[in-house]
Amino acid sequence: MLRILQSAFIKRPLMANMATAGTLCFTGDVIAQRLLEQNSKHDWSRSARMTGFGILWWAPITTYWLG
C-alpha cells in the first residue's frame, strides 16, 4: 500500500494530493462535528464544503507552492 502511495505522489502529485487533502478534510470535519462540537445531527453539506476546500483549494496550492 505504501509503495502505491509513493508511486502516486511521484507520478501524479496533484491528483494524489487532492485525494489526500479531501480525505483528511472530510475526516477532520467529521471528528470536529461528532467529538468536539458534539452535534447530534451531522451537517453533511458542511462536510462536503470542507472536502471541496481540501480538493479544490488546499491541494493545488500546497502541491505547487511547496512543490
VENKA-V951280 format. One record per residue. N is the residue number from 1. RES is the residue in one letter. SS is DSSP state (H for helix, E for strand, - for the rest). OMEGA is omega as a letter, one per 40 degrees, with the letter a starting at -180 (* if undefined). Layout:
N/RES/SS/OMEGA
N/RES/SS/OMEGA
This chain:
1/M/-/a
2/L/H/i
3/R/H/i
4/I/H/i
5/L/H/i
6/Q/H/i
7/S/H/i
8/A/H/i
9/F/H/i
10/I/H/a
11/K/H/a
12/R/-/a
13/P/H/a
14/L/H/a
15/M/H/i
16/A/H/i
17/N/H/i
18/M/H/i
19/A/H/a
20/T/H/a
21/A/H/i
22/G/H/i
23/T/H/a
24/L/H/i
25/C/H/i
26/F/H/a
27/T/H/i
28/G/H/i
29/D/H/i
30/V/H/i
31/I/H/a
32/A/H/a
33/Q/H/a
34/R/H/a
35/L/H/a
36/L/H/a
37/E/-/i
38/Q/-/i
39/N/-/i
40/S/-/i
41/K/-/a
42/H/-/i
43/D/-/a
44/W/H/i
45/S/H/i
46/R/H/i
47/S/H/i
48/A/H/i
49/R/H/i
50/M/H/i
51/T/H/i
52/G/H/i
53/F/H/a
54/G/H/a
55/I/H/a
56/L/H/a
57/W/H/a
58/W/H/a
59/A/H/a
60/P/H/a
61/I/H/a
62/T/H/i
63/T/H/a
64/Y/H/i
65/W/H/a
66/L/-/i
67/G/-/*
